[in-house]
Amino acid sequence: MILQRGWRRLLGVASAWLAAVVSAAVLASTTLAPAPAVHEVDWLTSPLDLNLRGFNGERFRFRCPPGKPGSGQVIGSGPYTDGSSICAAGTHAGAIRAASGGVVTIEVRPGQGHYLGSVSHYVQSESYEPFWSGSFLIVAPDAAAIPP
């Protein structure tokens, strides 16, 4: 009799645990994943400032306010050094307009042996010849919605 009560109690606890696990699994499968976060940045913020070096292949979204790229804020022409301004590189790549700002999606990449400067969308980027340990690409707006 005592043994039967012990088994019943054990089965009751196991059933409650199993029901909780199943409920959590059902809830998790029906809940939509949140959209990727959009982080607010300014015209001086770089991926290096945000400690993103080493997150190779990962994508991050940033909202740039209206502004103006400054001289020397962009190094490279895609990929850009991870010391470059996210907003200025987004303008150089044509993903946003400086006057209106907007959302820029970047993909973190490993370092490169050299970076070529160019003029694009009224932004002058600088060249850099020695190896730089981290870089990023501006992801085209249409490709930004597709998970990597």
C-alpha positions, 0 to 999 in steps of 0.5 A, a space after each residue: 500500500 505504501 509502495 503504491 502511494 509512492 509510485 502514484 506520487 512519482 507518476 503524478 510528479 512525472 506527469 506534471 513535469 512532462 505536461 510542462 515540457 510539452 506545453 513549453 515545446 508547443 508554445 515555443 513552436 507557435 511563437 514567432 521569432 523576433 525580428 533582428 534588433 536594430 541598434 541606434 548608433 551615431 556617425 562616429 560608431 564603428 564595429 570595433 567600438 561595439 566589440 564585434 570583431 571575431 563575429 565573422 559571418 554574423 549580421 547586425 542592423 543599425 539605425 543611423 540618424 541624419 548626419 554627414 560623413 566626416 573626412 577619414 571615417 571610411 577606410 576601404 570600399 567594401 569590405 571596410 575596416 572595422 574601425 570605419 564608421 558604420 553610418 559613413 560606410 553605409 552612405 558610401 555603399 549607397 544603403 542610406 542617404 546621409 541627409 535622411 539616415 536609415 537602417 544599415 545592415 552589416 556583416 562582420 568579416 575577417 581582416 584583409 591585407 589591404 583596403 582600397 579607397 574610392 569615391 562613392 555616393 559623394 563619400 571619399 573612403 581612404 586606402 589602407 595597405 597593411 593588414 587590418 584584423 577585422 572588416 565588415 560589408 554593407 549588406 544590400 537592403 534587399 538581402 538584409 531581410 534574408 537570414 544568413 
